[in-house]
Amino acid sequence: MSECSHDCSSCSSNCSEREKPQSFLQPMNEHSNIKKVIGVVSGKGGVGKSLVSCLLASKCRKAGLKVGILDADITGPSVPKSFGITERAMQDETGLLPTVTKSGIKLMSINLLLEDVNSPVVWRGPVISGVIQQFWTDVNWGELDYLFVDMPPGTGDVALTVFQSLPVDGIVIVSTPQDLVKMIVNKAYNMAKMMNVPVLGLVENMSYYECPDCGKRVSIFGESKIDETAKELGVPVLAKLPINPDVAKLVDEGRADEIEASELDDFVKALL
């Protein structure tokens, strides 16, 4: 057997160097037709990633787009409650059927399958990853312009599963003004680059508080550094969302559909 010269142009052998990288993409449910998949990610918890997912979906729906949210935060799902959804998901011969909000947003979440929404999901990583894949392969999403994937914090099993199993067209990274978050944003950005997933931009949540009486803006969590971070990474700042008690109240009441969030208008126009 001759020694390999690594010159494939003059070699007829089929070795590992000639093989294409294995694809882990899972097939979409045959009754679904989803045009674009956008992941909403954060490197740490508590930055408002689920809120941003709900706001983006709501804004797109109001603009006339057909949208859905895949709640990939299996151990801490919050999307159904944000929209006031309490009924369980149904199933027919085409697969699992997502529940639909008052405004027409389709949702699939583990909380829509549990008998008791307060029951903890105590599963290991491979089981959770399998459920995420089933939310893609077994759910009849129908016709969607955009499917937003609300991902759990961090760069672990679920993020890897989503990036490898779903045809993600881009991600939105959610952060807050603290210095610590800059490092976390970099981690999420670098993982996306490793997985060849485009970063659409950054959304800074809890960026400031605007006094309802005088209109003065107060940086409760420190001065924003999102512009510097975005410039270093070469990605745009999509929005700076303020701390707004009215938004928190609407989410607590399951009325996320009613939130305006004009700060996201430009990004939604870009999607359109």
CYANA upper distance limits for C-alpha pairs under 8 A (distance plus 0.5 A):
  7 ASP  CA     11 CYS  CA      7.31
  8 CYS  CA     12 SER  CA      8.10
  8 CYS  CA     18 ARG  CA      8.06
 14 ASN  CA     18 ARG  CA      6.76
 14 ASN  CA     19 GLU  CA      8.01
 15 CYS  CA     19 GLU  CA      7.35
 23 SER  CA    164 GLN  CA      8.25
 24 PHE  CA    164 GLN  CA      6.06
 24 PHE  CA    165 SER  CA      5.93
 25 LEU  CA    164 GLN  CA      6.37
 25 LEU  CA    165 SER  CA      4.58
 25 LEU  CA    166 LEU  CA      6.24
 25 LEU  CA    167 PRO  CA      7.37
 26 GLN  CA    133 GLN  CA      7.61
 26 GLN  CA    136 TRP  CA      8.20
 26 GLN  CA    137 THR  CA      7.33
 26 GLN  CA    165 SER  CA      5.59
 26 GLN  CA    166 LEU  CA      6.89
 27 PRO  CA    136 TRP  CA      8.30
 27 PRO  CA    137 THR  CA      6.46
 28 MET  CA     32 SER  CA      7.14
 28 MET  CA     33 ASN  CA      8.47
 28 MET  CA    136 TRP  CA      6.44
 28 MET  CA    137 THR  CA      5.43
 28 MET  CA    138 ASP  CA      8.45
 29 ASN  CA     95 GLY  CA      8.46
 29 ASN  CA    136 TRP  CA      7.15
 29 ASN  CA    137 THR  CA      5.05
 29 ASN  CA    138 ASP  CA      6.14
 29 ASN  CA    139 VAL  CA      6.76
 29 ASN  CA    140 ASN  CA      6.53
 29 ASN  CA    141 TRP  CA      8.30
 30 GLU  CA    140 ASN  CA      8.23
 31 HIS  CA     94 THR  CA      7.26
 31 HIS  CA    140 ASN  CA      6.09
 31 HIS  CA    141 TRP  CA      7.75
 31 HIS  CA    142 GLY  CA      6.47
 32 SER  CA    139 VAL  CA      8.40
 32 SER  CA    140 ASN  CA      5.91
 32 SER  CA    141 TRP  CA      5.48
 32 SER  CA    142 GLY  CA      4.79
 32 SER  CA    143 GLU  CA      6.57
 32 SER  CA    144 LEU  CA      8.41
 33 ASN  CA    141 TRP  CA      7.77
 33 ASN  CA    142 GLY  CA      6.31
 33 ASN  CA    143 GLU  CA      5.37
 33 ASN  CA    144 LEU  CA      6.72
 34 ILE  CA    141 TRP  CA      8.15
 34 ILE  CA    142 GLY  CA      8.10
 34 ILE  CA    143 GLU  CA      6.54
 34 ILE  CA    144 LEU  CA      5.24
 34 ILE  CA    145 ASP  CA      6.48
 34 ILE  CA    146 TYR  CA      7.09
 34 ILE  CA    147 LEU  CA      7.41
 35 LYS  CA    144 LEU  CA      6.86
 35 LYS  CA    145 ASP  CA      5.59
 35 LYS  CA    146 TYR  CA      6.71
 36 LYS  CA    145 ASP  CA      6.67
 36 LYS  CA    146 TYR  CA      5.38
 36 LYS  CA    147 LEU  CA      6.83
 36 LYS  CA    168 VAL  CA      7.93
 36 LYS  CA    169 ASP  CA      6.66
 37 VAL  CA    146 TYR  CA      6.30
 37 VAL  CA    147 LEU  CA      5.36
 37 VAL  CA    148 PHE  CA      6.54
 37 VAL  CA    149 VAL  CA      7.79
 37 VAL  CA    166 LEU  CA      8.36
 37 VAL  CA    167 PRO  CA      7.15
 37 VAL  CA    168 VAL  CA      5.45
 37 VAL  CA    169 ASP  CA      5.92
 37 VAL  CA    170 GLY  CA      7.61
 38 ILE  CA    146 TYR  CA      7.65
 38 ILE  CA    147 LEU  CA      6.74
 38 ILE  CA    148 PHE  CA      5.43
 38 ILE  CA    149 VAL  CA      6.63
 38 ILE  CA    168 VAL  CA      6.38
 38 ILE  CA    169 ASP  CA      6.35
 38 ILE  CA    170 GLY  CA      5.67
 38 ILE  CA    171 ILE  CA      5.86
 38 ILE  CA    172 VAL  CA      7.87
 39 GLY  CA    148 PHE  CA      6.25
 39 GLY  CA    149 VAL  CA      5.11
 39 GLY  CA    150 ASP  CA      6.85
 39 GLY  CA    151 MET  CA      7.38
 39 GLY  CA    168 VAL  CA      7.31
 39 GLY  CA    170 GLY  CA      6.91
 39 GLY  CA    171 ILE  CA      4.96
 39 GLY  CA    172 VAL  CA      6.75
 40 VAL  CA     49 LYS  CA      7.06
 40 VAL  CA     50 SER  CA      8.43
 40 VAL  CA     52 VAL  CA      8.18
 40 VAL  CA     53 SER  CA      6.80
 40 VAL  CA    148 PHE  CA      7.43
 40 VAL  CA    149 VAL  CA      6.45
 40 VAL  CA    150 ASP  CA      5.76
 40 VAL  CA    151 MET  CA      6.56
 40 VAL  CA    171 ILE  CA      6.15
 40 VAL  CA    172 VAL  CA      5.38
 40 VAL  CA    173 ILE  CA      6.60
 40 VAL  CA    174 VAL  CA      7.70
 41 VAL  CA     49 LYS  CA      7.01
 41 VAL  CA    150 ASP  CA      7.44
 41 VAL  CA    151 MET  CA      6.03
 41 VAL  CA    152 PRO  CA      7.59
 41 VAL  CA    153 PRO  CA      7.14
 41 VAL  CA    171 ILE  CA      7.39
 41 VAL  CA    172 VAL  CA      6.69
 41 VAL  CA    173 ILE  CA      5.54
 41 VAL  CA    174 VAL  CA      6.69
 41 VAL  CA    188 ALA  CA      7.91
 42 SER  CA     47 VAL  CA      7.91
 42 SER  CA     49 LYS  CA      7.04
 42 SER  CA    151 MET  CA      8.34
 42 SER  CA    152 PRO  CA      8.02
 42 SER  CA    153 PRO  CA      5.68
 42 SER  CA    154 GLY  CA      6.91
 42 SER  CA    173 ILE  CA      6.06
 42 SER  CA    174 VAL  CA      5.74
 42 SER  CA    175 SER  CA      7.11
 42 SER  CA    184 ILE  CA      8.06
 42 SER  CA    185 VAL  CA      7.48
 42 SER  CA    188 ALA  CA      7.07
 43 GLY  CA    153 PRO  CA      5.78
 43 GLY  CA    154 GLY  CA      4.90
 43 GLY  CA    155 THR  CA      7.25
 43 GLY  CA    181 VAL  CA      8.36
 43 GLY  CA    184 ILE  CA      5.32
 43 GLY  CA    185 VAL  CA      6.48
 43 GLY  CA    187 LYS  CA      7.07
 43 GLY  CA    188 ALA  CA      6.00
 44 LYS  CA    153 PRO  CA      5.28
 44 LYS  CA    154 GLY  CA      6.03
 44 LYS  CA    181 VAL  CA      8.42
 44 LYS  CA    184 ILE  CA      7.20
 45 GLY  CA    152 PRO  CA      8.11
 45 GLY  CA    153 PRO  CA      5.67
 45 GLY  CA    154 GLY  CA      8.27
 47 VAL  CA    174 VAL  CA      7.27
 47 VAL  CA    175 SER  CA      6.30
 47 VAL  CA    176 THR  CA      6.48
 47 VAL  CA    205 ASN  CA      7.10
 47 VAL  CA    206 MET  CA      8.42
 48 GLY  CA     52 VAL  CA      6.80
 48 GLY  CA    174 VAL  CA      7.73
 48 GLY  CA    175 SER  CA      8.44
 48 GLY  CA    205 ASN  CA      7.00
 49 LYS  CA     53 SER  CA      6.78
 49 LYS  CA    150 ASP  CA      7.63
 49 LYS  CA    151 MET  CA      8.40
 49 LYS  CA    174 VAL  CA      6.36
 50 SER  CA     54 CYS  CA      6.76
 50 SER  CA     78 SER  CA      7.56
 50 SER  CA     79 VAL  CA      7.05
 50 SER  CA    150 ASP  CA      6.48
 51 LEU  CA     55 LEU  CA      6.61
 52 VAL  CA     56 LEU  CA      6.50
 52 VAL  CA    174 VAL  CA      8.20
 53 SER  CA     57 ALA  CA      6.71
 53 SER  CA     69 ILE  CA      8.00
 53 SER  CA    148 PHE  CA      7.08
 53 SER  CA    149 VAL  CA      8.03
 53 SER  CA    150 ASP  CA      6.48
 54 CYS  CA     58 SER  CA      6.50
 54 CYS  CA     69 ILE  CA      8.26
 54 CYS  CA     79 VAL  CA      7.56
 54 CYS  CA     82 SER  CA      8.25
 54 CYS  CA    256 ALA  CA      7.31
 54 CYS  CA    257 ASP  CA      8.44
 55 LEU  CA     59 LYS  CA      6.49
 55 LEU  CA    256 ALA  CA      7.74
 55 LEU  CA    257 ASP  CA      8.31
 55 LEU  CA    259 ILE  CA      7.69
 55 LEU  CA    261 ALA  CA      7.49
 56 LEU  CA     60 CYS  CA      6.64
 56 LEU  CA    264 LEU  CA      7.89
 56 LEU  CA    268 VAL  CA      7.98
 57 ALA  CA     61 ARG  CA      6.59
 57 ALA  CA     67 VAL  CA      6.67
 57 ALA  CA     68 GLY  CA      7.40
 57 ALA  CA     69 ILE  CA      7.67
 57 ALA  CA    105 ILE  CA      7.66
 57 ALA  CA    148 PHE  CA      7.50
 58 SER  CA     62 LYS  CA      6.72
 58 SER  CA    103 SER  CA      8.40
 58 SER  CA    105 ILE  CA      7.84
 58 SER  CA    256 ALA  CA      8.11
 58 SER  CA    257 ASP  CA      6.16
 58 SER  CA    259 ILE  CA      8.43
 59 LYS  CA     63 ALA  CA      6.82
 59 LYS  CA    260 GLU  CA      7.95
 59 LYS  CA    261 ALA  CA      8.41
 59 LYS  CA    264 LEU  CA      8.26
 59 LYS  CA    265 ASP  CA      8.14
 59 LYS  CA    268 VAL  CA      7.41
 60 CYS  CA     64 GLY  CA      7.10
 60 CYS  CA     65 LEU  CA      6.00
 60 CYS  CA     66 LYS  CA      8.17
 60 CYS  CA     67 VAL  CA      7.54
 60 CYS  CA    268 VAL  CA      6.76
 61 ARG  CA     65 LEU  CA      5.44
 61 ARG  CA     66 LYS  CA      6.62
 61 ARG  CA     67 VAL  CA      6.74
 61 ARG  CA    103 SER  CA      7.81
 61 ARG  CA    104 GLY  CA      7.83
 61 ARG  CA    105 ILE  CA      7.41
 62 LYS  CA    103 SER  CA      8.48
 65 LEU  CA    144 LEU  CA      8.31
 65 LEU  CA    145 ASP  CA      6.61
 65 LEU  CA    146 TYR  CA      8.17
 66 LYS  CA    104 GLY  CA      8.40
 66 LYS  CA    105 ILE  CA      7.84
 66 LYS  CA    143 GLU  CA      7.57
 66 LYS  CA    144 LEU  CA      5.34
 66 LYS  CA    145 ASP  CA      5.64
 66 LYS  CA    146 TYR  CA      7.19
 67 VAL  CA    104 GLY  CA      8.50
 67 VAL  CA    105 ILE  CA      6.13
 67 VAL  CA    106 LYS  CA      7.06
 67 VAL  CA    144 LEU  CA      5.83
 67 VAL  CA    145 ASP  CA      6.36
 67 VAL  CA    146 TYR  CA      5.42
 67 VAL  CA    147 LEU  CA      6.20
 67 VAL  CA    148 PHE  CA      8.12
 68 GLY  CA    105 ILE  CA      5.81
 68 GLY  CA    106 LYS  CA      4.83
 68 GLY  CA    107 LEU  CA      6.18
 68 GLY  CA    141 TRP  CA      8.21
 68 GLY  CA    144 LEU  CA      7.40
 68 GLY  CA    146 TYR  CA      7.08
 68 GLY  CA    147 LEU  CA      5.28
 68 GLY  CA    148 PHE  CA      6.70
 69 ILE  CA    105 ILE  CA      7.93
 69 ILE  CA    106 LYS  CA      6.78
 69 ILE  CA    107 LEU  CA      5.51
 69 ILE  CA    108 MET  CA      7.09
 69 ILE  CA    147 LEU  CA      6.15
 69 ILE  CA    148 PHE  CA      5.27
 69 ILE  CA    149 VAL  CA      6.27
 69 ILE  CA    150 ASP  CA      7.42
 70 LEU  CA    107 LEU  CA      6.64
 70 LEU  CA    108 MET  CA      5.75
 70 LEU  CA    109 SER  CA      7.00
 70 LEU  CA    135 PHE  CA      7.70
 70 LEU  CA    147 LEU  CA      7.46
 70 LEU  CA    148 PHE  CA      6.69
 70 LEU  CA    149 VAL  CA      5.26
 70 LEU  CA    150 ASP  CA      6.69
 71 ASP  CA     77 PRO  CA      7.09
 71 ASP  CA     79 VAL  CA      7.13
 71 ASP  CA    107 LEU  CA      7.96
 71 ASP  CA    108 MET  CA      6.57
 71 ASP  CA    109 SER  CA      5.36
 71 ASP  CA    110 ILE  CA      8.03
 71 ASP  CA    149 VAL  CA      6.58
 71 ASP  CA    150 ASP  CA      5.49
 71 ASP  CA    151 MET  CA      7.31
 72 ALA  CA     77 PRO  CA      8.19
 72 ALA  CA    109 SER  CA      7.65
 72 ALA  CA    132 ILE  CA      6.69
 72 ALA  CA    149 VAL  CA      6.90
 72 ALA  CA    150 ASP  CA      6.02
 72 ALA  CA    151 MET  CA      5.41
 72 ALA  CA    152 PRO  CA      7.01
 72 ALA  CA    158 VAL  CA      7.90
 73 ASP  CA     77 PRO  CA      5.72
 73 ASP  CA    150 ASP  CA      7.12
 73 ASP  CA    151 MET  CA      5.84
 73 ASP  CA    152 PRO  CA      5.02
 74 ILE  CA    109 SER  CA      7.95
 74 ILE  CA    110 ILE  CA      6.51
 74 ILE  CA    121 VAL  CA      7.72
 74 ILE  CA    128 ILE  CA      7.30
 74 ILE  CA    152 PRO  CA      8.21
 75 THR  CA    120 PRO  CA      7.58
 75 THR  CA    121 VAL  CA      5.94
 75 THR  CA    122 VAL  CA      8.02
 76 GLY  CA    152 PRO  CA      8.25
 77 PRO  CA    109 SER  CA      7.31
 77 PRO  CA    110 ILE  CA      7.52
 77 PRO  CA    111 ASN  CA      7.11
 78 SER  CA     82 SER  CA      6.90
 79 VAL  CA     83 PHE  CA      7.21
 79 VAL  CA    107 LEU  CA      8.48
 79 VAL  CA    109 SER  CA      7.99
 80 PRO  CA     84 GLY  CA      6.68
 80 PRO  CA     85 ILE  CA      5.44
 80 PRO  CA     86 THR  CA      7.62
 80 PRO  CA    107 LEU  CA      7.74
 80 PRO  CA    109 SER  CA      7.65
 80 PRO  CA    111 ASN  CA      7.89
 80 PRO  CA    112 LEU  CA      8.09
 81 LYS  CA     85 ILE  CA      6.20
 81 LYS  CA     86 THR  CA      7.69
 81 LYS  CA    251 VAL  CA      8.29
 81 LYS  CA    252 ASP  CA      8.16
 81 LYS  CA    254 GLY  CA      6.12
 82 SER  CA    251 VAL  CA      5.35
 82 SER  CA    252 ASP  CA      6.98
 82 SER  CA    253 GLU  CA      7.81
 82 SER  CA    254 GLY  CA      4.95
 82 SER  CA    255 ARG  CA      6.98
 82 SER  CA    256 ALA  CA      6.13
 83 PHE  CA    101 THR  CA      6.96
 83 PHE  CA    251 VAL  CA      7.67
 83 PHE  CA    254 GLY  CA      4.81
 83 PHE  CA    255 ARG  CA      5.83
 83 PHE  CA    256 ALA  CA      5.82
 83 PHE  CA    257 ASP  CA      7.09
 84 GLY  CA    101 THR  CA      8.43
 84 GLY  CA    253 GLU  CA      7.42
 84 GLY  CA    254 GLY  CA      4.25
 84 GLY  CA    255 ARG  CA      6.89
 85 ILE  CA     99 THR  CA      8.34
 85 ILE  CA    101 THR  CA      7.50
 85 ILE  CA    254 GLY  CA      7.93
 86 THR  CA    112 LEU  CA      7.99
 87 GLU  CA     99 THR  CA      8.40
 87 GLU  CA    112 LEU  CA      7.32
 88 ARG  CA     99 THR  CA      8.15
 88 ARG  CA    111 ASN  CA      8.31
 88 ARG  CA    112 LEU  CA      4.99
 88 ARG  CA    113 LEU  CA      6.26
 88 ARG  CA    114 LEU  CA      8.06
 89 ALA  CA     96 LEU  CA      7.61
 89 ALA  CA     97 LEU  CA      6.61
 89 ALA  CA     98 PRO  CA      6.47
 89 ALA  CA     99 THR  CA      6.27
 89 ALA  CA    108 MET  CA      8.16
 89 ALA  CA    112 LEU  CA      5.75
 89 ALA  CA    113 LEU  CA      6.57
 90 MET  CA     96 LEU  CA      6.58
 90 MET  CA     97 LEU  CA      5.86
 90 MET  CA     98 PRO  CA      7.87
 90 MET  CA     99 THR  CA      8.35
 91 GLN  CA     95 GLY  CA      6.12
 91 GLN  CA     96 LEU  CA      4.87
 91 GLN  CA     97 LEU  CA      5.88
 92 ASP  CA     96 LEU  CA      7.13
 92 ASP  CA     97 LEU  CA      7.84
 94 THR  CA    140 ASN  CA      6.82
 95 GLY  CA    138 ASP  CA      5.84
 95 GLY  CA    139 VAL  CA      5.88
 95 GLY  CA    140 ASN  CA      6.09
 96 LEU  CA    138 ASP  CA      6.53
 96 LEU  CA    139 VAL  CA      4.97
 96 LEU  CA    140 ASN  CA      6.40
 97 LEU  CA    139 VAL  CA      6.41
 97 LEU  CA    140 ASN  CA      6.08
 97 LEU  CA    141 TRP  CA      7.58
 98 PRO  CA    106 LYS  CA      6.15
 98 PRO  CA    107 LEU  CA      5.65
 98 PRO  CA    108 MET  CA      5.60
 98 PRO  CA    139 VAL  CA      7.47
 98 PRO  CA    140 ASN  CA      7.72
 98 PRO  CA    141 TRP  CA      7.20
 99 THR  CA    106 LYS  CA      6.18
 99 THR  CA    107 LEU  CA      5.80
 99 THR  CA    108 MET  CA      7.18
100 VAL  CA    104 GLY  CA      6.02
100 VAL  CA    105 ILE  CA      5.88
100 VAL  CA    106 LYS  CA      4.98
100 VAL  CA    107 LEU  CA      6.59
101 THR  CA    105 ILE  CA      5.67
101 THR  CA    106 LYS  CA      7.05
101 THR  CA    107 LEU  CA      8.13
101 THR  CA    257 ASP  CA      8.49
102 LYS  CA    257 ASP  CA      8.11
103 SER  CA    257 ASP  CA      7.10
106 LYS  CA    141 TRP  CA      7.97
108 MET  CA    112 LEU  CA      7.34
108 MET  CA    135 PHE  CA      7.60
109 SER  CA    113 LEU  CA      7.80
110 ILE  CA    114 LEU  CA      7.07
111 ASN  CA    116 ASP  CA      8.43
111 ASN  CA    117 VAL  CA      5.92
112 LEU  CA    117 VAL  CA      8.34
114 LEU  CA    119 SER  CA      8.05
123 TRP  CA    127 VAL  CA      6.70
123 TRP  CA    128 ILE  CA      6.92
124 ARG  CA    128 ILE  CA      6.95
125 GLY  CA    129 SER  CA      6.60
125 GLY  CA    157 ASP  CA      6.62
125 GLY  CA    158 VAL  CA      8.16
126 PRO  CA    130 GLY  CA      6.67
126 PRO  CA    157 ASP  CA      8.23
127 VAL  CA    131 VAL  CA      6.92
128 ILE  CA    132 ILE  CA      6.95
128 ILE  CA    158 VAL  CA      7.79
129 SER  CA    133 GLN  CA      6.91
129 SER  CA    157 ASP  CA      7.27
129 SER  CA    158 VAL  CA      6.27
129 SER  CA    161 THR  CA      6.49
130 GLY  CA    134 GLN  CA      6.78
131 VAL  CA    135 PHE  CA      6.76
132 ILE  CA    136 TRP  CA      7.30
132 ILE  CA    158 VAL  CA      8.07
132 ILE  CA    161 THR  CA      8.03
132 ILE  CA    162 VAL  CA      7.86
133 GLN  CA    137 THR  CA      6.66
133 GLN  CA    161 THR  CA      8.14
133 GLN  CA    162 VAL  CA      8.29
133 GLN  CA    165 SER  CA      7.24
133 GLN  CA    166 LEU  CA      8.43
134 GLN  CA    138 ASP  CA      5.52
134 GLN  CA    139 VAL  CA      7.54
135 PHE  CA    139 VAL  CA      5.93
136 TRP  CA    166 LEU  CA      7.94
151 MET  CA    158 VAL  CA      7.91
151 MET  CA    159 ALA  CA      7.35
152 PRO  CA    158 VAL  CA      7.77
152 PRO  CA    159 ALA  CA      8.07
154 GLY  CA    159 ALA  CA      7.97
154 GLY  CA    188 ALA  CA      7.93
155 THR  CA    159 ALA  CA      6.09
155 THR  CA    160 LEU  CA      7.58
155 THR  CA    187 LYS  CA      8.23
155 THR  CA    188 ALA  CA      7.22
155 THR  CA    191 MET  CA      7.59
156 GLY  CA    160 LEU  CA      6.76
157 ASP  CA    161 THR  CA      6.55
158 VAL  CA    162 VAL  CA      6.59
159 ALA  CA    163 PHE  CA      6.62
160 LEU  CA    164 GLN  CA      6.54
161 THR  CA    165 SER  CA      6.08
161 THR  CA    166 LEU  CA      8.33
162 VAL  CA    166 LEU  CA      5.92
162 VAL  CA    168 VAL  CA      8.16
163 PHE  CA    167 PRO  CA      7.79
163 PHE  CA    168 VAL  CA      6.81
163 PHE  CA    195 MET  CA      7.22
163 PHE  CA    197 VAL  CA      7.92
164 GLN  CA    195 MET  CA      8.22
168 VAL  CA    197 VAL  CA      7.31
169 ASP  CA    197 VAL  CA      7.28
169 ASP  CA    198 PRO  CA      7.30
170 GLY  CA    197 VAL  CA      6.24
170 GLY  CA    198 PRO  CA      5.16
170 GLY  CA    199 VAL  CA      6.03
170 GLY  CA    200 LEU  CA      6.32
171 ILE  CA    192 ALA  CA      8.44
171 ILE  CA    197 VAL  CA      7.73
171 ILE  CA    198 PRO  CA      6.96
171 ILE  CA    199 VAL  CA      5.53
171 ILE  CA    200 LEU  CA      6.15
171 ILE  CA    201 GLY  CA      7.96
172 VAL  CA    199 VAL  CA      6.78
172 VAL  CA    200 LEU  CA      6.11
172 VAL  CA    201 GLY  CA      5.96
172 VAL  CA    202 LEU  CA      6.37
172 VAL  CA    203 VAL  CA      7.60
173 ILE  CA    185 VAL  CA      7.50
173 ILE  CA    188 ALA  CA      7.79
173 ILE  CA    189 TYR  CA      8.20
173 ILE  CA    199 VAL  CA      8.09
173 ILE  CA    201 GLY  CA      6.95
173 ILE  CA    202 LEU  CA      5.38
173 ILE  CA    203 VAL  CA      6.71
174 VAL  CA    185 VAL  CA      8.34
174 VAL  CA    202 LEU  CA      6.38
174 VAL  CA    203 VAL  CA      5.33
174 VAL  CA    204 GLU  CA      6.37
174 VAL  CA    205 ASN  CA      7.38
175 SER  CA    181 VAL  CA      6.75
175 SER  CA    182 LYS  CA      8.41
175 SER  CA    185 VAL  CA      7.32
175 SER  CA    202 LEU  CA      7.81
175 SER  CA    203 VAL  CA      6.77
175 SER  CA    204 GLU  CA      5.37
175 SER  CA    205 ASN  CA      6.55
176 THR  CA    181 VAL  CA      6.89
176 THR  CA    204 GLU  CA      5.66
176 THR  CA    205 ASN  CA      5.69
176 THR  CA    206 MET  CA      6.53
176 THR  CA    207 SER  CA      6.89
176 THR  CA    221 PHE  CA      8.50
177 PRO  CA    181 VAL  CA      7.48
177 PRO  CA    204 GLU  CA      7.44
177 PRO  CA    205 ASN  CA      8.29
177 PRO  CA    206 MET  CA      7.91
177 PRO  CA    207 SER  CA      6.54
177 PRO  CA    221 PHE  CA      6.54
177 PRO  CA    222 GLY  CA      6.74
177 PRO  CA    223 GLU  CA      7.04
177 PRO  CA    224 SER  CA      5.28
177 PRO  CA    225 LYS  CA      6.80
177 PRO  CA    226 ILE  CA      7.43
178 GLN  CA    182 LYS  CA      7.89
178 GLN  CA    221 PHE  CA      6.63
178 GLN  CA    222 GLY  CA      6.88
178 GLN  CA    223 GLU  CA      8.48
178 GLN  CA    224 SER  CA      8.01
179 ASP  CA    183 MET  CA      8.12
179 ASP  CA    225 LYS  CA      8.11
180 LEU  CA    184 ILE  CA      7.31
181 VAL  CA    185 VAL  CA      6.48
182 LYS  CA    186 ASN  CA      6.82
182 LYS  CA    225 LYS  CA      8.43
182 LYS  CA    226 ILE  CA      8.35
182 LYS  CA    229 THR  CA      7.26
183 MET  CA    187 LYS  CA      6.96
184 ILE  CA    188 ALA  CA      6.97
185 VAL  CA    189 TYR  CA      6.55
186 ASN  CA    190 ASN  CA      6.47
187 LYS  CA    191 MET  CA      6.69
188 ALA  CA    192 ALA  CA      6.80
189 TYR  CA    193 LYS  CA      6.85
189 TYR  CA    199 VAL  CA      7.52
190 ASN  CA    194 MET  CA      6.66
191 MET  CA    195 MET  CA      6.77
192 ALA  CA    196 ASN  CA      6.56
192 ALA  CA    197 VAL  CA      5.49
192 ALA  CA    198 PRO  CA      7.31
192 ALA  CA    199 VAL  CA      7.49
193 LYS  CA    197 VAL  CA      6.38
193 LYS  CA    198 PRO  CA      7.56
199 VAL  CA    235 VAL  CA      7.62
200 LEU  CA    235 VAL  CA      7.46
200 LEU  CA    236 PRO  CA      7.85
201 GLY  CA    230 ALA  CA      8.28
201 GLY  CA    235 VAL  CA      5.78
201 GLY  CA    236 PRO  CA      5.36
201 GLY  CA    237 VAL  CA      6.11
201 GLY  CA    238 LEU  CA      6.24
202 LEU  CA    226 ILE  CA      8.34
202 LEU  CA    230 ALA  CA      7.63
202 LEU  CA    235 VAL  CA      7.87
202 LEU  CA    236 PRO  CA      6.94
202 LEU  CA    237 VAL  CA      5.36
202 LEU  CA    238 LEU  CA      6.03
202 LEU  CA    239 ALA  CA      7.70
203 VAL  CA    237 VAL  CA      6.67
203 VAL  CA    238 LEU  CA      5.91
203 VAL  CA    239 ALA  CA      5.46
203 VAL  CA    240 LYS  CA      6.48
203 VAL  CA    241 LEU  CA      7.99
204 GLU  CA    226 ILE  CA      7.39
204 GLU  CA    237 VAL  CA      8.43
204 GLU  CA    239 ALA  CA      6.83
204 GLU  CA    240 LYS  CA      5.27
204 GLU  CA    241 LEU  CA      6.57
205 ASN  CA    240 LYS  CA      6.55
205 ASN  CA    241 LEU  CA      5.24
205 ASN  CA    242 PRO  CA      6.98
205 ASN  CA    243 ILE  CA      8.07
206 MET  CA    221 PHE  CA      8.32
206 MET  CA    240 LYS  CA      8.24
206 MET  CA    241 LEU  CA      6.32
206 MET  CA    242 PRO  CA      5.44
206 MET  CA    243 ILE  CA      5.21
207 SER  CA    219 SER  CA      7.31
207 SER  CA    221 PHE  CA      8.06
207 SER  CA    224 SER  CA      7.17
207 SER  CA    240 LYS  CA      6.29
207 SER  CA    241 LEU  CA      6.19
207 SER  CA    242 PRO  CA      5.62
207 SER  CA    243 ILE  CA      7.33
208 TYR  CA    217 ARG  CA      6.72
208 TYR  CA    218 VAL  CA      6.05
208 TYR  CA    219 SER  CA      5.12
208 TYR  CA    220 ILE  CA      6.70
208 TYR  CA    221 PHE  CA      8.11
208 TYR  CA    241 LEU  CA      8.01
208 TYR  CA    242 PRO  CA      5.37
208 TYR  CA    243 ILE  CA      6.39
209 TYR  CA    217 ARG  CA      6.00
209 TYR  CA    218 VAL  CA      5.63
209 TYR  CA    219 SER  CA      6.94
209 TYR  CA    220 ILE  CA      7.38
209 TYR  CA    242 PRO  CA      6.08
209 TYR  CA    243 ILE  CA      5.55
209 TYR  CA    244 ASN  CA      7.53
210 GLU  CA    215 GLY  CA      6.08
210 GLU  CA    216 LYS  CA      6.06
210 GLU  CA    217 ARG  CA      4.86
210 GLU  CA    218 VAL  CA      6.79
210 GLU  CA    242 PRO  CA      7.82
210 GLU  CA    243 ILE  CA      8.21
211 CYS  CA    215 GLY  CA      5.29
211 CYS  CA    216 LYS  CA      5.85
211 CYS  CA    217 ARG  CA      6.88
211 CYS  CA    218 VAL  CA      8.20
219 SER  CA    223 GLU  CA      6.22
219 SER  CA    224 SER  CA      8.17
225 LYS  CA    229 THR  CA      6.85
226 ILE  CA    230 ALA  CA      6.47
226 ILE  CA    237 VAL  CA      7.78
227 ASP  CA    231 LYS  CA      6.62
227 ASP  CA    237 VAL  CA      7.25
228 GLU  CA    232 GLU  CA      6.75
229 THR  CA    233 LEU  CA      6.76
230 ALA  CA    234 GLY  CA      6.31
230 ALA  CA    235 VAL  CA      5.68
230 ALA  CA    236 PRO  CA      6.43
230 ALA  CA    237 VAL  CA      6.85
231 LYS  CA    235 VAL  CA      6.99
231 LYS  CA    236 PRO  CA      8.05
238 LEU  CA    264 LEU  CA      7.58
238 LEU  CA    266 ASP  CA      8.16
238 LEU  CA    267 PHE  CA      6.56
239 ALA  CA    263 GLU  CA      6.17
239 ALA  CA    264 LEU  CA      6.31
239 ALA  CA    267 PHE  CA      8.33
240 LYS  CA    263 GLU  CA      7.21
241 LEU  CA    261 ALA  CA      8.28
241 LEU  CA    263 GLU  CA      7.00
244 ASN  CA    248 ALA  CA      7.17
245 PRO  CA    249 LYS  CA      6.66
246 ASP  CA    250 LEU  CA      6.78
247 VAL  CA    251 VAL  CA      6.77
247 VAL  CA    256 ALA  CA      8.38
247 VAL  CA    259 ILE  CA      6.99
248 ALA  CA    252 ASP  CA      6.65
249 LYS  CA    253 GLU  CA      6.71
250 LEU  CA    254 GLY  CA      6.74
250 LEU  CA    255 ARG  CA      5.41
250 LEU  CA    256 ALA  CA      6.35
250 LEU  CA    258 GLU  CA      7.94
250 LEU  CA    259 ILE  CA      7.72
251 VAL  CA    255 ARG  CA      6.02
251 VAL  CA    256 ALA  CA      5.56
255 ARG  CA    259 ILE  CA      8.02
261 ALA  CA    265 ASP  CA      8.11
264 LEU  CA    268 VAL  CA      6.83
265 ASP  CA    269 LYS  CA      6.66
266 ASP  CA    270 ALA  CA      6.78
267 PHE  CA    271 LEU  CA      6.88
268 VAL  CA    272 LEU  CA      6.74
